[in-house]
Amino acid sequence: MTKSRTLREQEGRAGLLLISPTLLITLVVVVLPLLWAIMLAFQDVRLINIRRAGLFGNYTLENFTYVLEEPGFWSALANTLIYTIAGTALSIAIGLVAALALREKFKGRTIVRASILIPYVAPVVAVAFLWEVMLNPQYGIVNTWLSEPIAFLSQARGTFLGVQVPVALLTVIAFEAWRYFPFAFLFILARLQAMPHELEEAATVDGATPTQRFRYVIMPQLWRIIALLSVLRFVFTFTKFDDVYLLTGGGAGTEVVSVRVYNFLTARDDIGASAAQAIVLAVVLVVFLVVYLRFFGKAEERTA
């Protein structure tokens, strides 16, 4: 008994020793900056007086009141939600279609699969500049295909699902879907490759149509992967900054909260308000994750 307990203690100590570098890096890179941001969010801190900010500073809720009452915050939050939900849904839908189209063997399949990864692995600065050139209303190649030129990244507005929305916001959403659908493609394709072919063969023998096979055979095998992709892409897109900023700078109706945080930090030197907006963004994201995990956990329990 003593030897068994000693062995377990040695294994536990060895495990702690092995994960200690990861814990240390996480503490330095994630935990400490997060605690510092929370502390700044509750203090009146600007760039000029940041040296006086400390653990025992004057804590207040004025930054949050200022941020929530500042014109443009709620519209930026709405833009963030629209951009996140639409970008996530489109990227997963395109990834699903691409995975279904490229799962069967054909000549050159490897090259086609590899080329699909280009938008995801290419530098964001390069692809954003490429999109700006392609969508330019004067010399962009896209407008040469249209009867009338469209200023995709300007203040123009269009109709989407019966609602007037900025064309630039639709363009940014399209860029998000194009750039990140390979991420969904990889996950879904891996699951399709692991799925037993006997299931589809049996459904085909029973006379199921392609639509029925997709609905009743393929999708039940993919819903967990799609649920995982949804939460991952939602988290990544909700805090996305570089794509929007490189395309529009947050103008033309595309200001999201992450760009607004950057503008408060650089244009106004208001570190406290910037941190407060970042905390609000994090709280909204945490609420979404709690709701997702609650319902997804219940679905897992019912399946079990």
PAZAPA-4460 file (N, C-alpha, C; in steps of 0.05 Angstrom, whole numbers, plus 32768, in hexadecimal, padded with zeros to 4 digits):
% residues 304
    n_x    n_y    n_z   ca_x   ca_y   ca_z    c_x    c_y    c_z   seq   type   mol
   8011   7FE8   8000   8000   8000   8000   8011   8019   8000     1      M     A
   8026   8018   8011   8038   802F   8013   8047   8033   7FF9     2      T     A
   8050   801C   7FED   805F   801E   7FD4   804D   8029   7FBE     3      K     A
   8034   8020   7FBD   8021   8029   7FA9   801C   8047   7FAC     4      S     A
   8019   8050   7FC5   8014   806D   7FCA   802D   807D   7FC2     5      R     A
   8044   8072   7FC9   805D   8080   7FC2   8060   8082   7FA4     6      T     A
   8059   806D   7F96   805B   806D   7F79   8048   8082   7F6D     7      L     A
   8030   8084   7F77   801D   8098   7F6D   8028   80B4   7F73     8      R     A
   8033   80B8   7F8A   803E   80D2   7F91   8055   80D9   7F7E     9      E     A
   8066   80C6   7F78   807C   80CB   7F65   8071   80D2   7F49    10      Q     A
   805D   80C3   7F41   8051   80C9   7F26   8044   80E5   7F26    11      E     A
   8036   80EC   7F3C   802A   8106   7F3E   803F   811C   7F3D    12      G     A
   8055   8119   7F4C   806A   812D   7F4C   8077   812F   7F30    13      R     A
   807B   8118   7F23   8086   8118   7F08   8073   8127   7EF4    14      A     A
   8059   8122   7EF8   8046   8130   7EE6   8046   814E   7EEA    15      G     A
   8047   8156   7F04   8049   8173   7F0A   8062   817F   7EFE    16      L     A
   8078   8170   7F00   8091   817A   7EF5   8090   817D   7ED7    17      L     A
   8082   816B   7ECA   8081   816C   7EAC   806F   8182   7EA3    18      L     A
   8059   8188   7EB1   8047   819D   7EA8   804E   81B8   7EB4    19      I     A
   8062   81BA   7EC5   8069   81D3   7ED1   8072   81E8   7EBD    20      S     A
   8081   81E1   7EA8   8088   81F6   7E94   806F   8202   7E87    21      P     A
   805C   81F1   7E80   8043   81FA   7E74   8034   820C   7E87    22      T     A
   8032   8204   7EA0   8024   8214   7EB4   8032   822F   7EB7    23      L     A
   804C   822F   7EB7   805B   8248   7EBB   8056   825B   7EA3    24      L     A
   8057   8250   7E8B   8053   8260   7E73   8036   826B   7E73    25      I     A
   8023   825A   7E7A   8007   8263   7E7B   8003   8279   7E8F    26      T     A
   8011   8277   7EA6   800F   828B   7EBB   801A   82A6   7EB1    27      L     A
   8031   82A5   7EA4   803E   82BE   7E9C   8030   82CA   7E84    28      V     A
   8028   82BA   7E71   801E   82C4   7E57   8000   82CA   7E58    29      V     A
   7FF1   82BA   7E68   7FD3   82BD   7E68   7FC9   82C8   7E82    30      V     A
   7FCF   82BC   7E98   7FC2   82C3   7EB2   7FCA   82DE   7EBB    31      V     A
   7FE4   82E4   7EBD   7FED   82FE   7EC7   7FE3   8315   7EB5    32      L     A
   7FE5   8314   7E9A   7FDA   832A   7E8A   7FBC   832D   7E8E    33      P     A
   7FAE   8317   7E91   7F91   8319   7E96   7F8B   8327   7EB0    34      L     A
   7F99   8320   7EC5   7F95   832D   7EDF   7F9C   834B   7EDD    35      L     A
   7FB1   8351   7ECE   7FBA   836D   7ECB   7FA5   837C   7EBB    36      W     A
   7F99   8370   7EA7   7F84   837E   7E98   7F6B   8383   7EA9    37      A     A
   7F64   836F   7EB9   7F4D   8373   7ECB   7F52   8389   7EDF    38      I     A
   7F6A   838B   7EE9   7F71   83A0   7EFC   7F6F   83BB   7EEE    39      M     A
   7F7A   83BD   7ED6   7F79   83D7   7EC8   7F5C   83DF   7EC1    40      L     A
   7F4B   83CB   7EBC   7F2F   83D1   7EB4   7F20   83E0   7ECA    41      A     A
   7F28   83DD   7EE3   7F1B   83E9   7EF9   7F29   8402   7F04    42      F     A
   7F3C   840C   7EF4   7F4B   8424   7EFC   7F4B   8439   7EE6    43      Q     A
   7F4D   8452   7EED   7F4E   8467   7ED9   7F6B   846A   7ED0    44      D     A
   7F72   845A   7EBC   7F8E   8458   7EB4   7F90   8462   7E97    45      V     A
   7FA2   8474   7E92   7FA8   847D   7E77   7FC6   8479   7E73    46      R     A
   7FCF   847D   7E5A   7FEB   8478   7E54   7FFD   848A   7E65    47      L     A
   7FF4   84A2   7E6A   8004   84B6   7E78   8008   84AF   7E96    48      I     A
   7FF5   84A0   7EA2   7FF7   849A   7EBE   7FF8   847D   7EC4    49      N     A
   8000   846C   7EB1   7FFF   844F   7EB4   8013   8446   7EC9    50      I     A
   8029   8456   7ECE   803C   844E   7EE2   8031   844F   7EFE    51      R     A
   801C   845F   7F01   8010   8462   7F1C   7FFB   844C   7F21    52      R     A
   7FF5   843C   7F0C   7FE1   8427   7F10   7FEE   8410   7F1E    53      A     A
   7FE0   8405   7F32   7FEB   83EF   7F41   7FD5   83DF   7F4E    54      G     A
   7FDD   83CB   7F5D   7FCA   83B9   7F69   7FB8   83C7   7F7D    55      L     A
   7FC2   83DC   7F8A   7FB2   83E9   7F9E   7FA9   8405   7F94    56      F     A
   7FA2   8406   7F7B   7F99   841F   7F6F   7F7C   8425   7F77    57      G     A
   7F71   843A   7F6B   7F55   8443   7F70   7F43   8434   7F5D    58      N     A
   7F35   8420   7F67   7F24   840F   7F57   7F08   841C   7F54    59      Y     A
   7EFD   841B   7F3C   7EE4   8427   7F36   7ED7   8419   7F1E    60      T     A
   7EBC   841D   7F1B   7EAE   8412   7F04   7EA9   8427   7EEE    61      L     A
   7EB7   843D   7EF0   7EB2   8453   7EDC   7EBA   844A   7EC0    62      E     A
   7ECF   843A   7EBD   7ED6   8431   7EA2   7EC0   8421   7E95    63      N     A
   7EB4   8410   7EA4   7E9E   83FF   7E98   7E86   8411   7E92    64      F     A
   7E7F   8424   7EA3   7E69   8436   7E9E   7E6F   8446   7E85    65      T     A
   7E87   8450   7E83   7E8F   8460   7E6C   7E8E   8450   7E52    66      Y     A
   7E98   8438   7E53   7E99   8427   7E3C   7E7C   8420   7E32    67      V     A
   7E6B   8418   7E45   7E50   840F   7E3E   7E3F   8426   7E34    68      L     A
   7E44   843F   7E3E   7E35   8456   7E35   7E41   8465   7E1E    69      E     A
   7E59   845E   7E16   7E66   846B   7E00   7E58   8464   7DE6    70      E     A
   7E52   8479   7DD5   7E45   8473   7DBB   7E56   8460   7DAA    71      P     A
   7E49   844D   7D9F   7E57   843A   7D8D   7E5E   8420   7D99    72      G     A
   7E5C   841D   7DB4   7E65   8404   7DC0   7E51   83EE   7DB9    73      F     A
   7E37   83F3   7DBC   7E23   83DE   7DB7   7E22   83D7   7D99    74      W     A
   7E26   83EB   7D88   7E26   83E4   7D6B   7E3F   83D3   7D65    75      S     A
   7E56   83D9   7D72   7E6E   83C9   7D6E   7E69   83AD   7D78    76      A     A
   7E5B   83AA   7D8F   7E55   838F   7D99   7E43   8380   7D86    77      L     A
   7E2F   838E   7D7B   7E1D   8382   7D68   7E2C   8379   7D4F    78      A     A
   7E3F   838A   7D45   7E4F   8383   7D2E   7E60   836A   7D34    79      N     A
   7E6A   8369   7D4D   7E7B   8352   7D55   7E6B   8339   7D54    80      T     A
   7E52   8339   7D5F   7E41   8321   7D5F   7E3A   8319   7D42    81      L     A
   7E32   832D   7D32   7E2B   8326   7D16   7E43   831B   7D07    82      I     A
   7E59   8328   7D0A   7E72   831F   7CFD   7E7A   8303   7D06    83      Y     A
   7E77   82FE   7D20   7E80   82E4   7D2C   7E6D   82CE   7D23    84      T     A
   7E53   82D2   7D26   7E40   82BD   7D20   7E40   82B6   7D02    85      I     A
   7E3F   82CB   7CF2   7E3E   82C7   7CD5   7E58   82BB   7CCB    86      A     A
   7E6F   82C5   7CD4   7E89   82BB   7CCC   7E8D   829E   7CD4    87      G     A
   7E84   8297   7CED   7E87   827C   7CF6   7E75   8269   7CE6    88      T     A
   7E5C   8270   7CE2   7E4A   825F   7CD3   7E53   825B   7CB6    89      A     A
   7E5B   8270   7CA9   7E64   826E   7C8D   7E7D   825D   7C8A    90      L     A
   7E91   8262   7C9C   7EAA   8253   7C9A   7EA5   8235   7C9E    91      S     A
   7E93   822E   7CB1   7E8E   8211   7CB6   7E7E   8206   7C9F    92      I     A
   7E6B   8215   7C94   7E5B   820B   7C7E   7E6C   8206   7C65    93      A     A
   7E7E   8219   7C5F   7E90   8215   7C48   7EA3   81FE   7C4D    94      I     A
   7EAD   81FC   7C65   7EBF   81E6   7C6C   7EB2   81CB   7C69    95      G     A
   7E98   81CA   7C71   7E89   81B1   7C6E   7E85   81AA   7C51    96      L     A
   7E7E   81BD   7C41   7E7A   81B7   7C24   7E94   81AE   7C17    97      V     A
   7EAA   81BC   7C1E   7EC4   81B4   7C12   7ECD   8198   7C1B    98      A     A
   7EC8   8192   7C35   7ECF   8177   7C3F   7EBF   8161   7C31    99      A     A
   7EA5   8166   7C2D   7E94   8153   7C20   7E9D   814F   7C02   100      L     A
   7EA5   8165   7BF6   7EAC   8164   7BDA   7EC7   8156   7BD5   101      A     A
   7ED9   8158   7BE9   7EF5   814E   7BE5   7EFB   8135   7BF5   102      L     A
   7EE7   8127   7BFF   7EED   810F   7C0F   7EF1   80F7   7BFD   103      R     A
   7EE5   80F7   7BE5   7EE8   80E0   7BD3   7F02   80E2   7BC3   104      E     A
   7F0D   80CC   7BBA   7F26   80CC   7BAC   7F22   80D6   7B8F   105      K     A
   7F34   80E7   7B85   7F34   80EF   7B69   7F50   80F9   7B63   106      F     A
   7F56   80FB   7B4A   7F71   8103   7B42   7F77   8120   7B4A   107      K     A
   7F8D   8124   7B58   7F95   813F   7B61   7F88   8147   7B7B   108      G     A
   7F7C   8134   7B8A   7F6E   813B   7BA2   7F81   8147   7BB7   109      R     A
   7F99   813C   7BB9   7FAC   8146   7BCD   7FB3   8163   7BC8   110      T     A
   7FB7   816A   7BAE   7FBE   8186   7BA8   7FA7   8198   7BAE   111      I     A
   7F8E   8190   7BA8   7F77   81A0   7BAD   7F73   81A4   7BCB   112      V     A
   7F76   818F   7BDB   7F74   8191   7BF8   7F89   81A4   7C03   113      R     A
   7FA1   81A2   7BF9   7FB7   81B3   7C03   7FB2   81D1   7BFC   114      A     A
   7FA7   81D5   7BE4   7FA2   81F1   7BDB   7F8C   81FE   7BEB   115      S     A
   7F79   81EE   7BF6   7F64   81F9   7C06   7F6F   8206   7C20   116      I     A
   7F86   81FD   7C29   7F92   8207   7C41   7F9F   8222   7C3E   117      L     A
   7FA3   822B   7C25   7FB1   8244   7C20   7FA5   825C   7C2E   118      I     A
   7F8B   8260   7C2E   7F80   8278   7C3C   7F86   8278   7C5A   119      P     A
   7F87   8260   7C65   7F8B   825E   7C82   7FA8   8262   7C8B   120      Y     A
   7FBB   8258   7C7A   7FD7   825A   7C81   7FE5   8272   7C76   121      V     A
   7FD9   8280   7C63   7FE5   8298   7C58   7FE5   82AF   7C6C   122      A     A
   7FF9   82C0   7C6C   7FFA   82D7   7C7F   7FE2   82E9   7C7B   123      P     A
   7FD6   82F1   7C92   7FBD   8300   7C91   7FC1   831B   7C84   124      V     A
   7FD9   8327   7C87   7FDE   8341   7C7A   7FDD   833E   7C5C   125      V     A
   7FE9   8329   7C52   7FEA   8325   7C35   7FCE   8320   7C29   126      A     A
   7FBF   830F   7C36   7FA4   8309   7C2A   7F91   8320   7C2E   127      V     A
   7F94   8330   7C43   7F83   8348   7C47   7F89   835C   7C31   128      A     A
   7FA3   8360   7C2B   7FAA   8373   7C16   7FA0   8369   7BFB   129      F     A
   7FA1   834F   7BF7   7F97   8343   7BDE   7F79   8348   7BDB   130      L     A
   7F6A   8345   7BF0   7F4E   834B   7BEF   7F48   8368   7BEA   131      W     A
   7F57   837A   7BF6   7F54   8396   7BF2   7F58   839D   7BD4   132      E     A
   7F6C   8392   7BC8   7F71   8397   7BAC   7F5C   838B   7B9A   133      V     A
   7F53   8373   7BA0   7F3F   8366   7B90   7F24   8374   7B92   134      M     A
   7F1E   8380   7BA9   7F03   838D   7BAD   7F04   83AB   7BA7   135      L     A
   7F1A   83B5   7B9F   7F1C   83D2   7B99   7F08   83DA   7B83   136      N     A
   7EF7   83EE   7B88   7EE2   83F5   7B74   7EEE   8400   7B5A   137      P     A
   7F07   8409   7B59   7F12   8415   7B41   7F21   8401   7B30   138      Q     A
   7F32   83F0   7B3D   7F43   83DE   7B2D   7F41   83C1   7B37   139      Y     A
   7F30   83BC   7B4A   7F2D   83A0   7B54   7F21   838D   7B40   140      G     A
   7F2B   8375   7B41   7F22   8361   7B2D   7F05   8359   7B32   141      I     A
   7EFC   835A   7B4B   7EE0   8352   7B51   7ECC   8364   7B43   142      V     A
   7ED2   837E   7B43   7EBF   8391   7B37   7EBF   8390   7B19   143      N     A
   7ED3   8384   7B0C   7ED2   8381   7AEF   7EBD   836C   7AE7   144      T     A
   7EB5   835B   7AFA   7EA0   8347   7AF4   7E84   8352   7AF9   145      W     A
   7E82   836A   7B05   7E68   8375   7B0B   7E60   838B   7AF8   146      L     A
   7E46   838E   7AF4   7E3C   83A3   7AE2   7E41   83BF   7AED   147      S     A
   7E40   83C2   7B08   7E46   83DB   7B15   7E5A   83D6   7B2C   148      E     A
   7E6E   83E7   7B2E   7E82   83E2   7B43   7E76   83E6   7B5F   149      P     A
   7E7F   83D6   7B71   7E76   83D7   7B8D   7E8E   83DD   7B9F   150      I     A
   7E8B   83F1   7BB0   7EA0   83F7   7BC4   7E9C   83E5   7BDC   151      A     A
   7EA9   83CE   7BDB   7EA4   83B9   7BEF   7EAD   83C2   7C0B   152      F     A
   7EC1   83D2   7C0D   7ECD   83DA   7C27   7EC7   83F7   7C2E   153      L     A
   7EB0   8401   7C24   7EA9   841D   7C2A   7E90   841E   7C3B   154      S     A
   7E83   8435   7C3C   7E6B   8439   7C4C   7E52   842F   7C3F   155      Q     A
   7E54   8423   7C27   7E3C   8419   7C19   7E2D   8404   7C2A   156      A     A
   7E13   8403   7C26   7E02   83F1   7C36   7DF3   83DF   7C22   157      R     A
   7DEE   83C6   7C2B   7DDF   83B3   7C1B   7DCB   83A5   7C2B   158      G     A
   7DBB   8393   7C1F   7DA6   8385   7C2C   7DAF   8368   7C2F   159      T     A
   7DAE   835E   7C48   7DB4   8342   7C4E   7D9F   8337   7C60   160      F     A
   7D90   8323   7C54   7D79   8316   7C62   7D64   832B   7C6A   161      L     A
   7D60   833F   7C58   7D4C   8353   7C5D   7D54   836A   7C6F   162      G     A
   7D6E   836A   7C78   7D78   837F   7C8A   7D8E   838F   7C7D   163      V     A
   7D8D   83A9   7C81   7DA2   83BB   7C76   7DBB   83B8   7C87   164      Q     A
   7DD1   83AF   7C7B   7DEA   83AC   7C89   7E00   83B9   7C78   165      V     A
   7E16   83C1   7C84   7E2D   83CC   7C75   7E39   83B7   7C63   166      P     A
   7E3E   83BF   7C4A   7E4B   83AC   7C37   7E67   83A4   7C42   167      V     A
   7E74   83B7   7C4F   7E8F   83B1   7C59   7E8D   839A   7C6E   168      A     A
   7E78   839A   7C7F   7E75   8385   7C93   7E71   836A   7C85   169      L     A
   7E60   836A   7C70   7E5D   8351   7C61   7E77   8347   7C54   170      L     A
   7E87   835A   7C4B   7EA1   8353   7C3F   7EB3   8347   7C54   171      T     A
   7EB4   8353   7C6B   7EC5   8349   7C81   7EBC   832D   7C89   172      V     A
   7EA2   8329   7C8A   7E97   830E   7C91   7EA0   82FA   7C7B   173      I     A
   7E9E   8302   7C62   7EA6   82F0   7C4C   7EC4   82E9   7C4E   174      A     A
   7ED4   82FD   7C55   7EF0   82F9   7C58   7EF5   82E5   7C6F   175      F     A
   7EE7   82E8   7C85   7EEA   82D6   7C9C   7EE3   82B9   7C94   176      E     A
   7ECD   82B6   7C85   7EC5   829B   7C7C   7ED9   828F   7C69   177      A     A
   7EE3   829F   7C57   7EF6   8295   7C43   7F11   828E   7C50   178      W     A
   7F1A   829E   7C63   7F34   829A   7C70   7F34   8282   7C83   179      R     A
   7F1E   827C   7C90   7F1E   8268   7CA5   7F0E   824F   7C9F   180      Y     A
   7F02   824D   7C87   7EF4   8234   7C81   7F07   821C   7C80   181      F     A
   7F21   821F   7C78   7F33   8208   7C79   7F36   81FC   7C95   182      P     A
   7F33   820C   7CAA   7F34   8201   7CC5   7F1D   81ED   7CC9   183      F     A
   7F05   81F5   7CC1   7EEF   81E2   7CC4   7EF2   81CB   7CB1   184      A     A
   7EFD   81D0   7C99   7F01   81BB   7C85   7F12   81A4   7C90   185      F     A
   7F27   81AB   7C9E   7F39   8197   7CA9   7F2B   8185   7CBE   186      L     A
   7F1D   8192   7CD0   7F0F   8183   7CE5   7EFA   8171   7CD9   187      F     A
   7EE9   817C   7CC8   7ED3   816C   7CBD   7EDD   8156   7CAB   188      I     A
   7EF2   815C   7C9B   7EFD   8147   7C89   7F09   8130   7C99   189      L     A
   7F16   8136   7CAF   7F22   8121   7CC0   7F0C   810F   7CCB   190      A     A
   7EF5   811B   7CD3   7EDF   810B   7CDE   7ED3   80FA   7CC8   191      R     A
   7ED0   8106   7CB0   7EC5   80F7   7C9A   7ED6   80DF   7C92   192      L     A
   7EF1   80E3   7C93   7F03   80CE   7C8C   7F02   80B7   7CA0   193      Q     A
   7EFB   80BE   7CB9   7EFA   80A9   7CCE   7EDF   809B   7CD0   194      A     A
   7ECB   80A6   7CC1   7EB0   809B   7CC2   7EAF   8080   7CB3   195      M     A
   7EA3   806B   7CBE   7EA1   8052   7CB0   7E91   8054   7C95   196      P     A
   7E9D   804A   7C80   7E8F   804C   7C66   7E77   8039   7C65   197      H     A
   7E76   8026   7C77   7E60   8013   7C76   7E45   8020   7C7C   198      E     A
   7E46   8036   7C8B   7E2D   8044   7C92   7E20   804F   7C78   199      L     A
   7E30   805D   7C68   7E25   8069   7C4F   7E1E   8053   7C3B   200      E     A
   7E2E   803E   7C3A   7E29   8028   7C28   7E0E   801B   7C2F   201      E     A
   7E09   8017   7C48   7DF0   800A   7C51   7DD9   801D   7C4A   202      A     A
   7DDC   8037   7C4E   7DC7   804A   7C48   7DC1   804A   7C2A   203      A     A
   7DD6   8048   7C1A   7DD3   8048   7BFD   7DC4   802F   7BF4   204      T     A
   7DCB   8018   7C00   7DBD   7FFF   7BF9   7DA0   8001   7C01   205      V     A
   7D9A   800E   7C17   7D7E   8011   7C1F   7D6E   8025   7C0F   206      D     A
   7D7C   8032   7BFB   7D6E   8045   7BEA   7D6E   8062   7BF3   207      G     A
   7D7F   8069   7C05   7D80   8085   7C0F   7D8C   8097   7BF9   208      A     A
   7D80   80AE   7BF6   7D8A   80C2   7BE3   7DA3   80D0   7BEF   209      T     A
   7DB3   80DE   7BDE   7DCA   80ED   7BE9   7DC2   8100   7C00   210      P     A
   7DAB   810E   7BFD   7DA2   8120   7C12   7D9C   8111   7C2B   211      T     A
   7D8F   80FA   7C29   7D88   80EA   7C41   7DA1   80DF   7C4E   212      Q     A
   7DB5   80D7   7C3D   7DCE   80CD   7C49   7DDC   80E3   7C58   213      R     A
   7DDC   80FB   7C4D   7DE9   8111   7C5B   7DDB   8118   7C75   214      F     A
   7DC0   8118   7C74   7DB1   8120   7C8C   7DB1   810B   7CA2   215      R     A
   7DAE   80F2   7C9B   7DAA   80DD   7CAF   7DC3   80CC   7CB5   216      Y     A
   7DD7   80CE   7CA3   7DEF   80BD   7CA8   7E07   80CF   7CAE   217      V     A
   7E0C   80E3   7C9D   7E24   80F3   7CA0   7E22   8107   7CB6   218      I     A
   7E0D   8117   7CB6   7E0B   812C   7CCA   7E0B   8122   7CE7   219      M     A
   7DFE   810C   7CEE   7E00   8102   7D0A   7E1D   80FC   7D12   220      P     A
   7E2E   80F6   7CFE   7E4A   80F0   7D04   7E5A   810A   7D07   221      Q     A
   7E4F   8120   7CFD   7E5F   8139   7CFC   7E56   814E   7D10   222      L     A
   7E40   814A   7D1E   7E35   8160   7D2E   7E47   8167   7D45   223      W     A
   7E55   8154   7D51   7E67   815B   7D67   7E7F   816B   7D5D   224      R     A
   7E89   8164   7D45   7E9F   8174   7D3A   7E96   8190   7D32   225      I     A
   7E7E   8192   7D27   7E73   81AC   7D20   7E6E   81BD   7D39   226      I     A
   7E65   81B0   7D4F   7E61   81BF   7D68   7E7B   81C9   7D73   227      A     A
   7E90   81B8   7D71   7EAB   81C1   7D7B   7EB5   81D7   7D69   228      L     A
   7EB2   81D5   7D4F   7EBB   81EA   7D3D   7EAD   8204   7D42   229      L     A
   7E93   8202   7D48   7E83   821A   7D4D   7E8E   8229   7D65   230      S     A
   7E94   821B   7D7A   7E9D   822A   7D92   7EBA   8234   7D8E   231      V     A
   7ECA   8225   7D80   7EE6   822E   7D7B   7EE6   8246   7D69   232      L     A
   7ED7   8245   7D53   7ED7   825B   7D40   7EC9   8274   7D4C   233      R     A
   7EB5   826F   7D5D   7EA7   8286   7D6A   7EBB   8294   7D7C   234      F     A
   7ECA   8285   7D8C   7EDE   8291   7D9E   7EF3   82A0   7D8F   235      V     A
   7EFE   8294   7D7A   7F13   82A0   7D6B   7F09   82B9   7D5C   236      F     A
   7EF1   82B8   7D50   7EE7   82CE   7D41   7EDD   82E5   7D52   237      T     A
   7ED2   82DE   7D69   7EC7   82F3   7D7B   7EDC   8306   7D84   238      F     A
   7EF5   82FD   7D87   7F0A   830F   7D90   7F1D   8316   7D78   239      T     A
   7F14   8311   7D60   7F24   8317   7D48   7F29   8335   7D45   240      K     A
   7F42   833C   7D3F   7F49   8358   7D3B   7F56   835D   7D20   241      F     A
   7F6A   834C   7D19   7F7B   8353   7D02   7F6C   8353   7CE8   242      D     A
   7F5A   833F   7CE3   7F4C   833E   7CCA   7F3C   8357   7CC5   243      D     A
   7F2C   8360   7CD9   7F1B   8377   7CD5   7F2C   8390   7CD3   244      V     A
   7F40   8393   7CE3   7F51   83AB   7CE3   7F60   83AE   7CC9   245      Y     A
   7F6A   8398   7CBE   7F7A   839A   7CA6   7F68   83A1   7C8E   246      L     A
   7F4F   8397   7C8E   7F3E   839C   7C77   7F31   83B8   7C78   247      L     A
   7F27   83C0   7C8F   7F18   83D9   7C91   7F21   83EC   7CA6   248      T     A
   7F32   83E3   7CB8   7F3A   83F4   7CCF   7F24   83F8   7CE3   249      G     A
   7F0F   83E9   7CE1   7EF8   83EC   7CF2   7EE4   8401   7CE8   250      G     A
   7EE8   840C   7CD1   7ED6   8420   7CC6   7EC1   8413   7CB4   251      G     A
   7EB0   8424   7CA9   7E9B   841C   7C96   7E88   8408   7CA3   252      A     A
   7E82   840C   7CBD   7E6F   83FB   7CCA   7E79   83DF   7CD2   253      G     A
   7E93   83DC   7CD4   7E9F   83C2   7CDB   7EAD   83C3   7CF6   254      T     A
   7EA9   83D7   7D06   7EB7   83D9   7D1F   7EAD   83C3   7D32   255      E     A
   7EBF   83B1   7D3A   7EB9   839D   7D4E   7EC7   83A5   7D68   256      V     A
   7EC0   8397   7D7D   7ECA   839F   7D97   7EE8   839E   7D9A   257      V     A
   7EF4   838A   7D8D   7F12   8388   7D8F   7F1F   839F   7D82   258      S     A
   7F15   83A9   7D6B   7F1F   83C0   7D5E   7F1A   83D9   7D6F   259      V     A
   7F03   83DA   7D7C   7EFD   83F1   7D8D   7F10   83F2   7DA5   260      R     A
   7F17   83DB   7DB0   7F2A   83DA   7DC6   7F45   83E6   7DBC   261      V     A
   7F4E   83DE   7DA5   7F67   83E8   7D99   7F66   8406   7D95   262      Y     A
   7F4F   8410   7D8B   7F4D   842D   7D86   7F4D   843C   7DA0   263      N     A
   7F40   8432   7DB5   7F41   8440   7DCF   7F5D   8440   7DDA   264      F     A
   7F6C   842B   7DD5   7F87   8429   7DE0   7F9B   843B   7DD1   265      L     A
   7F98   843D   7DB6   7FAC   844B   7DA6   7FA4   8468   7DA2   266      T     A
   7F8A   846D   7D9C   7F81   8488   7D95   7F7C   8499   7DAE   267      A     A
   7F71   848D   7DC3   7F6A   849C   7DDB   7F7D   8497   7DF2   268      R     A
   7F8F   8484   7DF0   7FA1   847D   7E06   7F93   8477   7E1F   269      D     A
   7F7A   846C   7E1D   7F69   8466   7E34   7F6C   8448   7E3A   270      D     A
   7F80   8442   7E4A   7F86   8426   7E50   7F6F   8419   7E60   271      I     A
   7F65   8428   7E74   7F50   841D   7E85   7F37   8416   7E75   272      G     A
   7F2E   8428   7E63   7F16   8423   7E53   7F1B   840C   7E3F   273      A     A
   7F33   840A   7E35   7F3A   83F4   7E22   7F38   83DA   7E31   274      S     A
   7F43   83D9   7E49   7F42   83C0   7E59   7F25   83B9   7E60   275      A     A
   7F15   83CD   7E67   7EF9   83C8   7E6E   7EEA   83BC   7E56   276      A     A
   7EEF   83C7   7E3E   7EE1   83BC   7E27   7EEA   839F   7E22   277      Q     A
   7F04   839A   7E26   7F0E   837E   7E22   7F01   836B   7E36   278      A     A
   7EFD   8375   7E4F   7EF0   8364   7E63   7ED3   835F   7E5C   279      I     A
   7EC5   8373   7E52   7EA9   836F   7E4A   7EA8   835B   7E33   280      V     A
   7EBB   835D   7E20   7EBC   8349   7E0A   7EC1   832D   7E15   281      L     A
   7ED2   832B   7E28   7ED8   8311   7E34   7EC0   8306   7E43   282      A     A
   7EB1   8317   7E51   7E99   830E   7E60   7E84   8303   7E4D   283      V     A
   7E7F   8312   7E37   7E6C   8308   7E23   7E74   82ED   7E18   284      V     A
   7E8E   82EA   7E13   7E98   82D1   7E08   7E95   82BA   7E1D   285      L     A
   7E9A   82C0   7E36   7E97   82AC   7E4B   7E7A   82A3   7E4E   286      V     A
   7E68   82B7   7E4C   7E4B   82B0   7E4E   7E44   829D   7E37   287      V     A
   7E4D   82A3   7E1F   7E48   8291   7E08   7E52   8275   7E0E   288      F     A
   7E6B   8274   7E18   7E77   825A   7E1C   7E68   824A   7E32   289      L     A
   7E5F   8258   7E47   7E50   824A   7E5C   7E36   823F   7E51   290      V     A
   7E27   824F   7E41   7E0F   8246   7E34   7E14   822E   7E22   291      V     A
   7E29   8230   7E12   7E30   821B   7DFF   7E36   8201   7E0F   292      Y     A
   7E47   8203   7E23   7E4F   81EB   7E32   7E38   81DF   7E41   293      L     A
   7E25   81F0   7E4A   7E0E   81E6   7E59   7DFC   81D5   7E46   294      R     A
   7DF6   81E0   7E2F   7DE4   81D2   7E1D   7DF3   81BB   7E0F   295      F     A
   7E0C   81BE   7E08   7E1B   81A9   7DFC   7E1F   8192   7E10   296      F     A
   7E24   8199   7E29   7E27   8184   7E3D   7E0E   8174   7E41   297      G     A
   7DF7   8182   7E41   7DDD   8174   7E43   7DD9   8161   7E2B   298      K     A
   7DE0   816B   7E13   7DDD   815B   7DFB   7DEF   8142   7DFD   299      A     A
   7E07   8145   7E08   7E19   812E   7E0B   7E0D   811A   7E1F   300      E     A
   7E01   8124   7E35   7DF5   8112   7E48   7DDE   8103   7E3D   301      E     A
   7DCD   8110   7E2C   7DB6   8103   7E20   7DC0   80EE   7E0D   302      R     A
   7DD6   80F4   7DFE   7DE1   80E0   7DEB   7DEB   80C8   7DF9   303      T     A
   7DF9   80CD   7E10   7E04   80B7   7E20   7DEE   80A6   7E2C   304      A     A
***
